[in-house]
Amino acid sequence: MRLTPERAAYIRGLRRLADLLEANPELERPETGRCENTPVSVELAGLSACENAVKWVRIMTGPRITHVSQYRLELAGRVEGLLARLVLWGVPVVDVPATTKYGTAFEVVQIRLPDELLQVIDLGEWAHHIYPADAPAPEDES
């Protein structure tokens, strides 16, 4: 079998993952094949979730927010040629009930993330919802 550029990038991604895990034994071990078309999936929770996410995101190319819901933030990107997905549980998300054509849902109005993480991810469409973790709490409008 010939080594294509895509295969070579995939192998480099695996090596980068191995180097990261070896250098940071406190990081969660990634799950493989949990999500369709995403070979590597990492779920982070607890007090060190955002701190550990920064370490993961620094080896990723194009890390971006792909999903936000109550207490969960998903990021996607690449480690070389390897697709990677990060799920952070326990992220402070402020949301409000919103009426949709399907009934009541929650609309995200604020996501609080540490500066270190804000500096290394593409906020994309979520940019207007992102606030530093140490920002003052929003005023209660009720």
N, C-alpha and C positions, 0 to 999 in steps of 0.2 A: 504494500500500500504506500502510495506517495504521500509525503507530508505537505499538505496544502497550507496556505497562510492561515486559514481559519482554524485548522487543527493545531498548528504551531501556537497560535494565540491562546487557544483553549488550554494547552499544556502549560504555557507560561502563567496563565491564570491560576491553575492548580498549584504551581510552584509558589506563587505569591501568597496564596491562601495558606499553604504549609508553612512558609516563612513567618507569616503573621501569627499563626497559632503557636508556633514554636517560641517566638519572642514574647508572646503574651499568654501565658498559661491560664490566666483568669478569664479569658474570653470563652463564650459559649461555643460548643462544637456545632458547626453547621449541619443542618439536615440536608440530605441530597434527594433530589427528585420529588420533593413534596408538592411543588406547583408545576403545572404544565408549562413546558418550555423554559423553566428556570432550574438549572441544575443545582444551584446552591441557595438555600433558604436559612436564614438565621433569625431566631426569635429571642429578643432581649427583654428582660424585665428586672424590676427591683431598682434599688438606689443607683446602681452603676450602669443602668441601661444606656443612658445618653452618653456617658463617658466612654463606654465600650463601643457604642455606635460610631463615635468620632474615629476610633481606631480602624473600624471596618471601612468607613466611608473614605478615609484617606488613601486606601489602596484601590478605590473604585474610580472608574471614569464615568463622568456624567451622572453622579448620584442625584436623584430627583424624588420628590414626594409624589407618590402615585395614589395614595388613599389615606383618608383621615376619617376616623369615627370616634365614638366615645372611648377615650383611654387607649386608642391604638393609632399608630402612625406607621405607614408602610413606605419604604424607600426602595427604589430599583436603580440598578446601574450595571456596570461591567467591571470585572477584574480581568484585565486583558481581554481575551475572547470568551470569557466565562460569564454568563448572565447571573446576576446575584440579586437577591431580594432580602431586605432587612425589615423585620417587624418589631417595633418598639411598643411594649405594653406599659401602661401606667403613665403615659405622657399626659400632662395636664391639658385637657381640652375643655374649653368653655363652649357650650352649645345651648341653643334655645329651641323650643318646640316650633315647628313650622308646618303649616297645612299644605299638603300636596294633593295631586289628583288621586293618589293612592291612600290617603288618610294622613294621620299625623306622623311626622318624622322629626328628626333633629337636624337643625342647620348649624354647622360649625361656625362660630363667630370669633374664636380666639384659640390659638395653639401656643403654648409656652415652651420654648426650647432654650437650652443654654447657648451662650454666644459661640462656644467652640463648635457646636453643631451647625448653627446658623451660618457660620463662615465657610462651611465646606459642602453644603448641599444646594441644589437648584430648587428654589421655592416654587417656581412656576406659577400656576394659577392660584396657589395657596398664599402667595406673598402678602396679600392684604390681611391675612388672618394670623400671621406669625408675629409673636412678641417675645422679647427676651424673657427668660425665666424670672429674672429679678425685677421686671417691670411692675408698677403698681397694679393691683387688681382693678378690673373694670368697675365702674359705678353700677350699682344695682338700680335698674330703671323701673322696678316695680313699685 
